[in-house]
Each structure stands twice: as structure tokens, then as C-alpha cells.
Amino acid sequence: MHRLYSPLLTVALAVLASGCALAQVSGPGPIEDAEPEVTRQVAAAVAAMAADPAAAEAPLLRACPAKAAPPLELLQRAVDGEERSYLYRARCGKALLVTATIGKNRAIKHLHVKTE
């Protein structure tokens, strides 16, 4: 009987441990950032947005350091013709998702911030 309980206990503990680990993970993890200059450009734009009280996303960015670009983690990158879309996670008090679209002239065409 002892041999039967030992493997079952081991499996049960493994399942519980993995479930706890999964419960702590929120959202996808960061990927390699092969274009750090784009990330710096987006971070600077987010900082400018945080400093502009008229920006719709300004209330979400109040916890970000004043006049400093928030650290961004690249979560996703996609290419659609001449446009590139990026999804970042910013941590300003709470986790925020930053979506940016860069056009062929390397300018930001779209920038949106929302809670994760």
C-alpha cells in the first residue's frame, strides 16, 4: 500500500505546484526586443502622453515617473505590409498594455494604452 500512495502523492503535489505557478503568471511573457530604438521611441511617446493632461490615457499613466519614459517589455511584434505593430507591457503602478503601430517612415501612426 505504501508504494501506491507515494506515486499518487508525488503526482498530486506536482499538479498543485504547477497550478499555483500558473495562477501567478498574468498574460504572455516578454519576447526578445530586436528593435530597441523603436521601444525607446514608443516609451518616449508614452512619457509625453503621461505629461499631457488632455490625453485620454493620462489618468492611466499617473503612476508613471514624471518626465521619465516607463520601462517597456515587448510582448508581441507583427508586420503587415509596410506597417509594424508592437504590443508592450508597461508597469506604472499596475500593468498596462501599450499598442503602437509604426509606419513606413518610422513614425508612430497609432498609440494606445489600456489596463492589462
C-alpha positions as semicolon CSV with decimal commas, in nm:
position;residue;x (nm);y (nm);z (nm)
1;M;0,000;0,000;0,000
2;H;0,282;0,240;0,079
3;R;0,412;0,222;-0,279
4;L;0,071;0,313;-0,422
5;Y;0,034;0,626;-0,211
6;S;0,384;0,756;-0,272
7;P;0,350;0,798;-0,652
8;L;-0,002;0,938;-0,618
9;L;0,113;1,188;-0,359
10;T;0,403;1,294;-0,580
11;V;0,172;1,348;-0,878
12;A;-0,084;1,535;-0,668
13;L;0,182;1,768;-0,527
14;A;0,323;1,831;-0,875
15;V;-0,023;1,921;-1,009
16;L;-0,088;2,155;-0,719
17;A;0,250;2,321;-0,754
18;S;0,210;2,376;-1,128
19;G;-0,141;2,513;-1,076
20;C;-0,010;2,764;-0,824
21;A;0,269;2,867;-1,059
22;L;0,024;2,916;-1,344
23;A;-0,207;3,123;-1,126
24;Q;0,074;3,373;-1,060
25;V;0,153;3,434;-1,426
26;S;-0,050;3,715;-1,583
27;G;-0,055;3,739;-1,958
28;P;0,211;3,646;-2,208
29;G;0,579;3,681;-2,124
30;P;0,821;3,919;-2,292
31;I;0,994;3,830;-2,619
32;E;1,336;3,936;-2,746
33;D;1,344;4,302;-2,845
34;A;1,537;4,314;-3,173
35;E;1,448;4,683;-3,227
36;P;1,537;4,871;-2,908
37;E;1,526;5,205;-3,092
38;V;1,153;5,150;-3,161
39;T;1,097;5,064;-2,795
40;R;1,273;5,386;-2,690
41;Q;1,059;5,583;-2,937
42;V;0,737;5,428;-2,801
43;A;0,848;5,481;-2,439
44;A;0,918;5,849;-2,511
45;A;0,574;5,885;-2,671
46;V;0,411;5,721;-2,366
47;A;0,601;5,960;-2,137
48;A;0,477;6,256;-2,344
49;M;0,124;6,118;-2,324
50;A;0,155;6,090;-1,943
51;A;0,267;6,454;-1,922
52;D;-0,029;6,576;-2,130
53;P;-0,334;6,613;-1,901
54;A;-0,559;6,638;-2,208
55;A;-0,457;6,292;-2,333
56;A;-0,732;6,034;-2,294
57;E;-0,486;5,784;-2,145
58;A;-0,330;6,032;-1,898
59;P;-0,526;5,901;-1,596
60;L;-0,388;5,551;-1,655
61;L;-0,033;5,686;-1,663
62;R;-0,042;5,896;-1,344
63;A;0,160;5,635;-1,152
64;C;0,444;5,654;-1,405
65;P;0,753;5,850;-1,303
66;A;0,721;6,215;-1,403
67;K;0,904;6,308;-1,724
68;A;1,062;5,964;-1,747
69;A;0,992;5,703;-2,010
70;P;0,839;5,396;-1,845
71;P;1,020;5,065;-1,889
72;L;0,852;4,857;-2,160
73;E;0,854;4,480;-2,216
74;L;0,791;4,369;-2,574
75;L;0,516;4,106;-2,579
76;Q;0,434;4,084;-2,949
77;R;0,555;4,215;-3,285
78;A;0,369;4,183;-3,614
79;V;0,435;4,304;-3,969
80;D;0,154;4,399;-4,207
81;G;0,299;4,525;-4,534
82;E;0,494;4,841;-4,456
83;E;0,349;4,877;-4,106
84;R;0,477;4,714;-3,788
85;S;0,262;4,666;-3,479
86;Y;0,400;4,622;-3,131
87;L;0,242;4,520;-2,803
88;Y;0,428;4,620;-2,488
89;R;0,367;4,585;-2,116
90;A;0,442;4,891;-1,903
91;R;0,449;4,876;-1,525
92;C;0,331;5,206;-1,382
93;G;0,174;5,114;-1,052
94;K;-0,029;4,849;-1,233
95;A;0,039;4,658;-1,554
96;L;-0,062;4,845;-1,868
97;L;-0,068;4,730;-2,230
98;V;0,072;4,969;-2,487
99;T;-0,013;4,913;-2,854
100;A;0,189;5,100;-3,115
101;T;0,184;5,097;-3,493
102;I;0,487;5,226;-3,680
103;G;0,452;5,333;-4,044
104;K;0,698;5,304;-4,332
105;N;0,851;5,642;-4,243
106;R;0,931;5,507;-3,891
107;A;0,681;5,743;-3,730
108;I;0,421;5,630;-3,476
109;K;0,085;5,615;-3,652
110;H;-0,115;5,474;-3,362
111;L;-0,052;5,463;-2,987
112;H;-0,299;5,328;-2,732
113;V;-0,268;5,246;-2,362
114;K;-0,509;5,031;-2,161
115;T;-0,503;4,828;-1,841
116;E;-0,391;4,468;-1,873
